[in-house]
Amino acid sequence: MTVEEKKHYLSAYRLLDSEIQQKMDELAHWRARSTQITPILTGMPKSSKVSSRVESTVIKIVQLANEVNADIDRLVWLRNGIKQQIDRMENDTYRFLLECRYIGCMTWEAIAEVMNYSWQHMHKLHRRALEEFCVDEESWLAYLSCFRQGMSREASATQ
């Protein structure tokens, strides 16, 4: 497994977490919008245009909430898998560095400050940590399978 593949594997948690946050922001937007749709009541018969807008908004909210819940399940599964792989490392410094960066989603500057290293030295340590980091074949295949399922689900949801 190359260093780039290892980075991709480790970065998946952070990426999925960001995607979930975007969907949650969108969900908040739709929920706020649904409270702004109000019917105008008159004695005259009208089309049910407002109720269809409310209905379509509620459908979007439910679909998006279901996507978020499924993504959160994947996120927890992914975090546990990545954490398990990091915990197998013998070097405490490398293990702490990878946990801070890929599980804690910390910036390089914040990690350097916590570990009391220069920013440049952090990158050297990171490279060494990635070279030492190993993902067992079972975890790698499960990761690939999980993300293929997620991608195909998202593609079918947009069609």
N, C-alpha and C positions, 0 to 999 in steps of 0.2 A: 504494500500500500504506500503510495507516494505521500509526501508531506502535504501537497495540495489537497489530496483526497481526505487526509486526516483533518485539515483545516475546514474543509467542506462539511465533514461529518460533525465536527465540534460546533461549527457556526450555525448548524441547522436549528438548534434550540433558540438561539437569539433571533434568527430570521422568522421562525414560526411565532415566537412571542410578539414580534413587531407586527406580523400579519394579523394576529388575534387582536392586538390593540387597535389597529386600523378598522377592523370589522366591528369592534365594540364602539368605536367612535361613530361609525356609520349607523349602527344600531341606535345609539343615543339620538342621532340626527333624525332617524325615521320615527322614533318614539315621540320626540318633540314635535315633529311635523304632524303626527296623527292627532295631537291635542289641538292643533290649529285648524283642523278641518271641521267646520260647523255648518249645519244646514240652515237655510233661511226658510222660516215657516211662514207661509201665506195661505190664504184660503183657496188659492188657485192650484189646480193640479199641475205638476211639473214632472219632468223626467227624474229618474233616480240617479242622476249623475253624481251627486255628493255621496250617496251611500256606496256607489261603486268605487269612488275614490277612497273612501274609508276602508272598504273591504280589500282593495288592492294594497293599501298601505299596511293593513294588518297582516296580510299574506306575506308581504316582504319582510315584515318584522319577525314573523314566526320562522320563515325560511332562514333568515340571517342568524337568528338565535340558535337554531339547530346546527348551522354551520359552525358557529362559535363554540358550542358545546362539544361537537365532534373534534374540532381543532384543539380544544383544551385537553381532551382525552389523549390525543396524539402528543401534545406538549408534555404532559406528565409522563407518558410512556418514554418519550425521547429523553427527557431530563434524567429519568431513572437509569436508562441505558448508558447515557454519556457519563453520568456520575459513577456508575459501576466500573466503567472502563478506566476512568481517571483514578479511582481508588486503588486499582491494581498496580499503579506505578510505585516503584520503590523510593524514588527521590522525592522527599517531602517538599522541597522548593518547587520542583516542576509540578507536582500535584497541586500545590497551593496556587501557583500561577495559572494553571489551566482552569481550576475551579473558579478563581476570581474572574477570569476573562470570559469563559464560555458558559458557566452556570450562573455566576453573579452578574454577568453582563457589564462588568466594570470597564472603564476606559484605561488605556495604557498609563496615562498620567496618574490616575487614582491607584492603580496597582503598584506603580513605581514608588509612590508616596508610602503606601502601606508596607511595602517590602523594603523600603529604604534603599532603593537602587536608582540609578539614573535611567532615564527613558531609553537611551541607547542600549544600556546593559539589559533592560527588560526584553528587548527584541532579540538579543543574543540568547538569553535564557529561553525565550519562547521557541526559537528555532531548535535549540537542543532538546527542549521538552517534547516538541513535535516529533523529532527524530526518534526519541525513546518511546513515545506513546504508541501503544498497539491496540488495535480493535480486533477482537476475535472474529473469525469468519461468520459465525452464527449471528452475532450482533450486526455486522456489516450487511449481511443479506436481509435481516429483519428490518434494518433502517431503510434499505433500498426499497423493499416491499411496501413499507409504511408510506413512504413518500410517493411511490407510484400510485398507490391507492388514493392518497390525498389529492394528487394532481388530476387523476382521472375523474374523481368525484367533483372537483372544482370545475373541470372542463365541462362535464355533463350538466352541472348546475347553471352554467352561463349560457347553455344552448337553449 
